[in-house]
Amino acid sequence: MTTWYVWLILFLVFLGLEIMTTGVFFFLCFSTGALFAMLFSLLGASFQVELVVFCAVSLASILLIRPLFKKYIANQKTQTNVDSLIGAKAVVTEKIKVNDMGKVKIEGEVWLAVSKEEIDVNETVTVEAVDGTKLVVKK
């Protein structure tokens, strides 16, 4: 009858391991299995039934739920720093000539910019790439 304590401790241990290894979602599956086994224990199931529930829920979580979590997290990654500027719009503040640098203002900052075409002041451009300390832009 008191095996639910063991399942509670296992639930907390697996949950703690998952928190320490973020993005893996492996220990979360075992934590879920321990939680279900604890619920069955509280309902009066035998230890053998609890063990089968733990194994079945853990295995099902690994095979079905874990891939969904990993896919969801992979889609949630955002670009940071200068990579976030790629694809953004900027306004030309100093004329950009072919094979010569000009300046653009993006997100309140002024950057050196180059382009394969001539672009006049106050035109809106799109950032194609970041090359060192300058932006590669196009109309």
C-alpha positions as CSV (number, residue, x, y, z in Angstrom):
1,M,0.0,0.0,0.0
2,T,2.8,2.4,0.6
3,T,4.5,1.9,-2.7
4,W,3.1,5.2,-3.9
5,Y,5.8,6.9,-1.8
6,V,8.4,5.1,-4.0
7,W,6.7,6.2,-7.2
8,L,6.5,9.8,-5.9
9,I,10.2,9.8,-5.2
10,L,11.0,8.3,-8.6
11,F,8.7,10.9,-10.2
12,L,10.5,13.7,-8.5
13,V,14.0,12.3,-9.3
14,F,13.1,11.8,-13.0
15,L,11.6,15.2,-13.2
16,G,14.7,16.7,-11.6
17,L,16.9,14.9,-14.1
18,E,14.8,16.3,-16.9
19,I,15.1,19.8,-15.6
20,M,18.9,19.4,-15.5
21,T,19.0,18.0,-19.1
22,T,16.8,20.5,-20.9
23,G,15.5,19.7,-24.3
24,V,16.2,15.9,-24.1
25,F,12.7,14.9,-22.9
26,F,14.0,11.4,-22.0
27,F,13.6,11.5,-18.3
28,L,10.2,13.2,-18.6
29,C,8.9,10.0,-20.1
30,F,10.0,8.0,-17.1
31,S,8.6,10.7,-14.8
32,T,5.2,10.4,-16.5
33,G,5.4,6.6,-16.1
34,A,6.1,7.0,-12.4
35,L,3.2,9.4,-12.0
36,F,0.8,6.9,-13.6
37,A,2.2,4.1,-11.5
38,M,1.7,6.2,-8.4
39,L,-1.9,6.8,-9.3
40,F,-2.5,3.1,-9.7
41,S,-0.8,2.5,-6.4
42,L,-3.2,5.0,-4.7
43,L,-6.1,3.1,-6.3
44,G,-4.9,-0.1,-4.7
45,A,-3.3,-1.9,-7.6
46,S,-0.7,-4.6,-6.9
47,F,3.0,-3.9,-7.3
48,Q,3.1,-6.0,-10.5
49,V,0.3,-3.9,-12.1
50,E,2.1,-0.7,-11.0
51,L,5.3,-1.9,-12.6
52,V,3.5,-2.8,-15.9
53,V,1.8,0.6,-15.9
54,F,5.2,2.3,-15.3
55,C,6.9,0.4,-18.2
56,A,3.9,0.8,-20.6
57,V,3.4,4.5,-20.0
58,S,7.2,5.2,-20.1
59,L,7.6,3.3,-23.4
60,A,4.5,4.9,-24.9
61,S,5.9,8.3,-23.9
62,I,9.3,7.6,-25.4
63,L,7.8,6.4,-28.7
64,L,4.9,8.8,-29.1
65,I,5.2,11.9,-27.0
66,R,9.0,12.5,-27.0
67,P,9.2,13.0,-30.8
68,L,6.4,15.5,-30.7
69,F,8.1,17.5,-27.9
70,K,11.4,17.5,-29.8
71,K,9.7,18.6,-33.0
72,Y,7.9,21.4,-31.2
73,I,11.0,22.7,-29.5
74,A,13.0,22.6,-32.8
75,N,10.4,24.9,-34.3
76,Q,10.5,27.3,-31.4
77,K,14.2,28.3,-31.8
78,T,14.6,32.0,-32.6
79,Q,17.6,33.7,-34.1
80,T,19.6,36.0,-31.9
81,N,22.1,38.8,-32.3
82,V,23.0,39.7,-35.8
83,D,21.4,36.6,-37.3
84,S,18.0,38.2,-36.4
85,L,18.7,41.0,-38.8
86,I,18.7,38.7,-41.9
87,G,15.4,39.3,-43.7
88,A,14.7,42.5,-41.8
89,K,13.9,45.9,-43.4
90,A,16.2,48.8,-43.2
91,V,16.2,52.4,-44.4
92,V,19.2,53.8,-46.4
93,T,20.7,56.8,-44.6
94,E,23.7,57.3,-46.8
95,K,23.6,56.4,-50.5
96,I,25.0,52.9,-51.4
97,K,27.0,52.8,-54.6
98,V,28.0,49.6,-56.5
99,N,31.3,48.4,-55.0
100,D,31.1,51.0,-52.3
101,M,29.7,51.2,-48.8
102,G,26.8,53.3,-47.6
103,K,24.8,53.3,-44.4
104,V,21.4,51.9,-43.3
105,K,19.4,52.3,-40.2
106,I,17.8,49.2,-38.7
107,E,16.2,48.8,-35.3
108,G,17.5,52.2,-34.3
109,E,21.2,51.4,-35.2
110,V,23.2,52.6,-38.1
111,W,25.2,49.9,-40.0
112,L,27.6,50.0,-42.9
113,A,25.9,48.4,-45.9
114,V,26.9,47.1,-49.4
115,S,24.8,46.1,-52.3
116,K,25.2,44.9,-55.9
117,E,23.0,47.8,-57.0
118,E,22.9,51.5,-56.4
119,I,20.4,52.5,-53.7
120,D,19.4,56.1,-52.9
121,V,18.8,57.7,-49.4
122,N,15.4,56.9,-47.7
123,E,14.8,53.8,-49.8
124,T,13.8,50.6,-47.9
125,V,16.0,47.6,-48.3
126,T,16.1,44.0,-47.1
127,V,19.1,42.5,-45.3
128,E,20.3,39.5,-47.2
129,A,23.4,38.7,-45.0
130,V,25.8,39.9,-42.4
131,D,29.4,40.2,-43.5
132,G,31.5,41.1,-40.5
133,T,30.5,44.6,-39.5
134,K,28.5,45.4,-42.6
135,L,25.2,44.3,-44.0
136,V,24.6,43.0,-47.5
137,V,21.3,44.5,-48.7
138,K,19.0,44.6,-51.7
139,K,16.0,46.7,-52.8
